[in-house]
Amino acid sequence: MLLAFGFWLLPFFSCASRVPRAFGPLREVTVITDHWQDVGKTVEAIFTRQIPTPQPEPEFLLRVGTTEKFSAYSKLRLLLLIGTAQESLFQKILREKLDSLPDGEFGLFLLPNAWVDNQWVLLFIAKDPDRLAAGIKLYSQRLHQTITEKVLEQLTRATYQRGIDSKLTNFLKVRFGWQIDVPVKWLLQEKDSSSRFVYIFNHFPDRSVF
C-alpha cells in the first residue's frame, strides 16, 4: 500500500500572472473515473451516507464524470480520480510515481493546488484493473477521512476569509466564560440572548450558531 502527499503539478506562471482559484460547492466531491459501474456503489456508500438533520441530506455531494470530462472538471475544488496504472491520464499526472506501485497493490496520492489554487486532488490507483473495486473498499476509511479533512479545511478558510472578530470573541469569553472564534461580519442577536442562551448569525449566506 502506498500513500503519497504534496508534489506540485501547477504549470509555470509569470510573476505578473495570478493563479486561478478553484470553484464549486464546498461539500461537493467530483469523481472522475471510467470505472463507475464497478466502483460507484462503494463510492456512494463512503461519501453519501444520510446525515440525520431536520431535513436529511447526504454528507457529501457527488459529481461524477469520465476521464473525457477531465478538462472541464479540472478547475473544481475537490477531485477524486479513480483508475488504473495503464490509463493515460494517470500516467501523465503521476509519471514516475507509478513505478512505486507494487504488483497487485494500490496507491493513494494527494495533490494540493494541482491545476488551480485552493484545490485538492485525490488519486486512487490500482495496478490491476480487476482489483480496483476491492481496493476502493480497502481504502474506504482513509478516503473518507482524507476528504472530510479537506472539506473542513476549505470550509474553515471560507468561514474565516475576512478574519476573526476579536471584539465579539472577547466579549463572549468575558461575559459567558467560554470562547468561540467569531468570524468578521457575524452579529450577536442581543434581544434573543440571555445569561444561558446566545445566538450569533450571519447573512449571505445565512448561517447561525446558538
Rosetta blueprint (number, residue, H / E / L):
1 M L
2 L E
3 L E
4 A E
5 F E
6 G L
7 F L
8 W L
9 L L
10 L L
11 P L
12 F L
13 F L
14 S L
15 C L
16 A L
17 S L
18 R L
19 V L
20 P L
21 R E
22 A L
23 F E
24 G L
25 P L
26 L L
27 R L
28 E E
29 V E
30 T E
31 V E
32 I E
33 T E
34 D L
35 H L
36 W H
37 Q H
38 D H
39 V H
40 G H
41 K H
42 T H
43 V H
44 E H
45 A H
46 I H
47 F H
48 T L
49 R L
50 Q E
51 I E
52 P L
53 T L
54 P L
55 Q L
56 P L
57 E E
58 P E
59 E L
60 F L
61 L E
62 L E
63 R E
64 V E
65 G E
66 T L
67 T H
68 E H
69 K H
70 F H
71 S H
72 A H
73 Y H
74 S L
75 K L
76 L E
77 R L
78 L E
79 L E
80 L E
81 L E
82 I E
83 G E
84 T E
85 A L
86 Q L
87 E L
88 S H
89 L H
90 F H
91 Q H
92 K H
93 I H
94 L H
95 R H
96 E H
97 K H
98 L H
99 D H
100 S H
101 L L
102 P L
103 D L
104 G L
105 E L
106 F E
107 G E
108 L E
109 F E
110 L E
111 L E
112 P E
113 N L
114 A L
115 W L
116 V L
117 D E
118 N L
119 Q L
120 W E
121 V E
122 L E
123 L E
124 F E
125 I E
126 A E
127 K L
128 D L
129 P H
130 D H
131 R H
132 L H
133 A H
134 A H
135 G H
136 I H
137 K H
138 L H
139 Y L
140 S H
141 Q H
142 R H
143 L H
144 H H
145 Q H
146 T H
147 I H
148 T H
149 E H
150 K H
151 V H
152 L H
153 E H
154 Q H
155 L H
156 T H
157 R H
158 A H
159 T H
160 Y L
161 Q L
162 R L
163 G L
164 I E
165 D L
166 S H
167 K H
168 L H
169 T H
170 N H
171 F H
172 L H
173 K H
174 V H
175 R H
176 F H
177 G L
178 W L
179 Q L
180 I L
181 D L
182 V L
183 P E
184 V L
185 K L
186 W L
187 L E
188 L E
189 Q L
190 E H
191 K H
192 D H
193 S L
194 S L
195 S L
196 R L
197 F L
198 V L
199 Y L
200 I E
201 F E
202 N E
203 H L
204 F L
205 P L
206 D L
207 R E
208 S E
209 V E
210 F L
